[in-house]
Amino acid sequence: MTDPFIDIAIRWWTSLGSAAASLTRIVFIVVGAWLLVVVLQRAVRSLRERIASRLDDRESAQRAETLGRVVRYLIAVVVSLVAGMLVLAELGVSVAPILGAAGVVGLAVGFGAQSLVKDFFTGFFILLENQIRQGDVVKLGEHAGSVEVVTLRYVQLRDYDGNVHYVPNSHISTVINMTRGFSNAVMDIGVAYRENLDDVMGVMREVATQLRLDTEFGPRITDDLEIAGVEQWADSAVLIRCRFRCQPIQQWGVKREYLRRLKAAFDAHGIEIPYPHMTVYAGQDREGRAPAFEVARSASA
């Protein structure tokens, strides 16, 4: 009973002729391209995970993640372009003139979209030179934040307020990476001019020692407190510069905790953290006397 249906299907398929064959090949090309992209991207992801599992430091793992994402993106683009040309050939469109025209159009687009071309070249060298990785905290010109995505086209940052910044690679002239290898928590501690600086530095070292013994903050600090000395005679305070060497990205938390503990220690030792103040001196006249308004005020008193 099924033979008539089979015969009808065969006659219908034969009547379609070359169109059916082309349609079949197009379907195979599209499905094959999709499968190839999936397989290659999974292979890249598996290779990246295997490499990352053998890396001990966080920075190398982040670099492997960033490069893996870019490679997967390139695989999708290249396979899609090849599949597109094969589909056009099956539809009877000559690919050779398209490729020739693409060269001319590409030259024209290159002049008109120089920033786009620069984006890709700059992004390639940023990745090649390992300047930026996912998870780094960087400053790119006027934009700063944690790196969420790095592509050949742009860098995506998220700042402390939660705002997302998309910075085109062509706009990146300098990269300030604040979390590469190690970070320094730099602090300028202001105390009153009347304080004994040696005693102040002793309290600072004592608080630093206690912080390094803390179970939460101790592992974030890699070296003892380094006191550079008196940095500046400010208007109302003497500034003492110091710093901790910390694990990457940990400098801000260490700085906040140290300042919190140092404030309590200064209060306990009676060390003054001065408010801005100003001493007004009226001066004297040529005979060494106080100005007239000072004499009048003294007389009235």
RADAHU-V78278 format. One record per backbone hydrogen bond with DSSP energy under -1.0 kcal/mol. CO is the residue of the C=O (numbers start at 1). NH is the residue of the N-H. If there is no record, write none. Layout:
co = (CO,CO)
nh = (NH,NH)
This chain:
co = (2,3,4,5,6,7,8,9,10,11,12,13,16,17,18,19,20,21,22,23,24,25,26,27,28,29,30,31,32,33,34,35,36,37,38,39,40,41,42,43,44,45,46,47,48,49,52,57,58,59,60,61,62,63,64,65,66,67,68,69,70,71,72,73,74,75,76,77,78,79,80,81,82,83,84,85,86,87,88,89,95,96,97,98,99,100,101,102,103,104,105,106,107,108,109,113,114,115,116,117,118,119,120,121,122,123,124,125,126,133,136,137,138,139,140,143,145,146,147,149,153,154,155,156,156,157,158,159,163,165,167,168,169,176,180,183,184,185,187,189,191,192,196,197,198,199,200,201,202,203,204,205,206,207,208,209,214,218,220,226,229,232,237,238,239,239,240,241,241,242,243,244,245,246,247,250,251,252,253,254,255,256,257,258,259,260,261,262,263,264,265,266,272,285,289,291,292,293,294,295,296,297)
nh = (6,7,8,9,10,11,12,13,14,15,16,17,19,21,22,23,24,25,26,27,28,29,30,31,32,33,34,35,36,37,38,39,40,41,42,43,44,45,46,47,48,49,50,51,52,53,55,61,62,63,64,65,66,67,68,69,70,71,72,73,74,75,76,77,78,79,80,81,82,83,84,85,86,87,88,89,90,91,93,92,99,100,101,102,103,104,105,106,107,108,109,110,111,112,113,117,118,119,120,121,122,123,124,125,126,127,128,129,131,136,147,178,145,176,143,140,138,158,135,156,169,151,167,148,149,165,146,162,159,157,155,171,172,139,182,246,186,244,242,240,238,195,200,201,202,203,204,205,206,207,208,209,210,211,212,213,218,221,247,243,241,239,234,191,231,232,189,228,229,187,226,185,222,183,250,254,255,256,257,258,259,260,261,262,263,264,265,266,267,268,269,271,192,288,285,295,296,297,298,299,300,301)
